[in-house]
Amino acid sequence: MTKFDEATQAIRVDDTTYDVCLDDGYSIGGPLNGGYLMATMLRAVVDASPHAHPISTSAQFLRVARPGPARVLLEPLKTGRTATMTRARLVQDGESFIEMLVTTATLNEEAAPDWADGPSAVMPDLADCVRLPQPKPESNMNLSARMELAFDPPTIGWLTGAPTGRPESRAYFRLVEPQDPDPYVLALAVDALPPVVFSAGARGWAPTVELTWHLRALPAPGWLTLIGGGRLISDGWFDEEVEVWDSAGRLVAQSRQIARLGRG
């Protein structure tokens, strides 16, 4: 079991209740990363489902969850031959922190696409990408020690005061500890990039309010490619879309979220 598997482990209490322990190693300046929280909840959902893969997840982030013990409560909505729908809640001290609707199914690892479009942007070679500086220990940006991101240089121009002026972020991604990507790693990956509004000139913590992501294929081993962009920044809100491509050049996940502009 890898550290990520352990950090997202869900222990069955009964048919609809799972105990989890939220790991401070996935915090981003205090709050826990939303992708990590989704991955943890999805462990419980999939364990309780007759189907093996979370193909559609829609999460509402109600409050900022904190590290420590929590529970995932499940409500089965419908089970069929090809798909199961489940409502899941992350609860701490009797309060709901995240509400999710999840559809599980079983994907065929050998399936070939009937039609496929290419990436929305072209990434440079991995050797030409750059890493962000290591954050100061007091920043509590612990997530950066759990994953590797190698960025397309223009999309982190905000670091030196030269943002592109467009909401965008692109990087290669993998966990620091060797681990082949799976659906739970993809749940983390779709929320792993810095907010795309940084490249448009915004700063500060940008809390996600709602995030929906789709598992499109089971990923091949190796680096993942994350391509993020936005369509509109308005009235204190912005959207963010992320494509995730695997090392075999297949689209394996897609996400869209709505978030608040940073206030810090």
N, C-alpha and C positions, 0 to 999 in steps of 0.2 A: 504494500500500500504506500503510495507516495504521500508527501505532505499535503498536497492539494486534495487528494482523495480523503485523507484523514480530516482535513479542515472542513470538508463538505459532507461528512458522514451524517446519515440520518438513521437513528436507532428506533426500530419499531416498538411501540408500546401496545397498540392494538390496531385494528383494521384501518382506523382513520386518524391515528395520533402517532407522531414521531418526535423524539427528542433530538435536538441538535445543540451544538456548542459553537457559537459564532466566534471566529478567530480574529484577534486584533491584528494579525499579520496581513490582513486584507483591508486595512483602513487607509483612507486618503485624507490625511490632515485631520482626522477625528472620525468622520462618518465612515461606515463600511461601504466598500464598493458594491454598487447595485448588481453587477454581473455575478459577483461572488455570492450574494444573497440569493439570487435566482437559482444558481447552480445548486446551492444547499437545499432549497425547497424542491427543486426538480428531482433530487435523489429520492425524496420521500414519495413524490407523485409517481415516478416510474416504478419504484419498488412495489407500490400498491396496485399498479396497472397490469393487465394481462399483455400489454404491448410494451415494446422495448425502448422506444425513442420518443422524446418530447418534440413533436414537429411544429407546434405552435404554442407560444407563451405570451400572454399579455399581463403585465404587472403594473399595479397602481402602488406607488410608494407613498404611504400615508404619513409615516413618521420616520425619524432617523433611528434605525436599530443600533444597539450598542453591543460590544463584545460580551460573551458570556452565554449562559444557558437560555434556550428558547424552545418553543414547540412549533411544529408544523401540523396544522389541523386540516384534514381533507374532507371534502364533500363530493362524493361521486354524483355526477349529473347524468351521464349516459354511457353505457358500454355496448359496443357493437362488434361485429366481426373484424372490421378494419380500423376502428378508432374508438378511443375512450375519452370523454370529456370530464374534467375534474376541476373543482374550485379548491384552492389552497390558501391558507392564511398563516402568516408568520406572527406568533404571539409571544410577548414577553410581559410578565406580571399582569396578565389578564387583558392587555391591550393589543389590538391588531396593528402591526407595523407595515406589512405588505399584503396585498390581496392579489392573487393570480388566478387566471383562467388558463388551463393547459389542455391541449389535445395531444394524446399519445397515439402512436401507431408503430408499425414495425417496417423499417426501410430495408430495401434489398441492397446490400453492399455492392452487388455486381451490376446494378441497373445503369444503363447508359441513357443520357438525355435524348429526348426526341427532338428538342430544339434548345439552343443555349446562346445567349448573348455574351459578349466579352466584358471584361472589367471596364468600369466607367473612367478609369485613369490608368496610365502606364507608370509602373514603379521602376526606379533605377535598380541596378544590381545591388544586392545586399552589401557588397563591399563599398559602395558609394553612399550608403546611408549612414546616419549619425545617431548617437545616443544622447539623451538628456544628461546633464550633470547629476551626480548623486545628490539627493536632497540632504539637508542637514538633519541629524538625528532628532532634534527637538521639533521638527516639522510634523512628525508622526505620519509621514508618507510611506508607511510600511509596505504597501502594495508593490512599490518599485523594486523591492528586494525579492519579490516572488515571481517576477516576469521580466522578460527582455523585450524591449521595443527598439527597433532600428528605423529611424524616420527618414522619409523623403525630405531632404534639407529645406526646401522652401516652406514646408508646412509647419516648421518650428521657428520661422523668422521672428515670431513674437518674442522669443527668448532674448533676442538682441535688439528689440525695439523696431524690427522691420517686418511686421506682419504682411501677408499678401493682400489683405483687404477683402478676402473671400472666406466664408466659413468652410474650412477644409482641414483634414488631418489624414495622413497616410503613413503606414508603418508595417514592417514585418514584426510578427509576434510569436513568442513561444514562452513556456514556463522555464524558469531557471533550472529547476530540478528536471532531469530528463524524463519526459512523459509524452507518449503519443497523444495527439489531440483526440478528444471524444466529444460527445454532445455537451458535457458539463464544462469542459474547457472552452467550448464555443460560447456558452452562456457568459463566461467571464470575458471572452474576447470581444463580444459585441459592445461591451461597455468599458473597454480597456484604454481607448484613446483619450488624450486630453480633449476637452470640449472643443468642437469645431469653431466656436465663436472666438477662441483665442486668436485664430488667424484673421479674424475680422476686426481685431482690435480690442475685444472685451477681455476682462480679467476677473479673477475671483471665483469662488466655489459656485458651480452652476448645477443646482440640484435637479435631478430627474424627477418628473412628476408621473409620467407614464412611459413605459417601454414595451414594445411588441417585437418579438423576433421569431423567425422561422428557421427550422433546421431543414436544409434542402438536400443534403447528402452526408454520408459518413466520411469524415476527412481522412486523407492519407497521412502517414507519418511525415514529420518535418515542420518547417516554418509555415505559419499562416500569414496571409497578406490581408491587411485591414485597409479599406478605402472608405473614408468618411467624408460627408459633405452635408450642407444644409441648403434650404430653399428660401427661408424667410426669417428675418430677425425683426420683431415688431412688438412694441408695447410691453417690453420686459420679458418676452418669450422668444424661444427659438426652437427649431426642429433640427434633428440630426439623423441622418441615414448612414448605415454602415453595411458594406459588403465584405464578406469573409471568403477568401479563396484559399484552397489548400495547395500543397506542393505539387499536385498533379494538374493544377490549373482548372480545378472545378469550383464552381460556386457552391459553398457548403452551408452558408448562413446569411441571412439578411435581417436587418433591424431598422426600426424607426422609433424615435422617442421625441417627446415634447418636454422641454426643460425651462427653468427660469434662468435669466441672465444673472451672472455673478454680481454680488453686492459688496465684495471685499476688494 
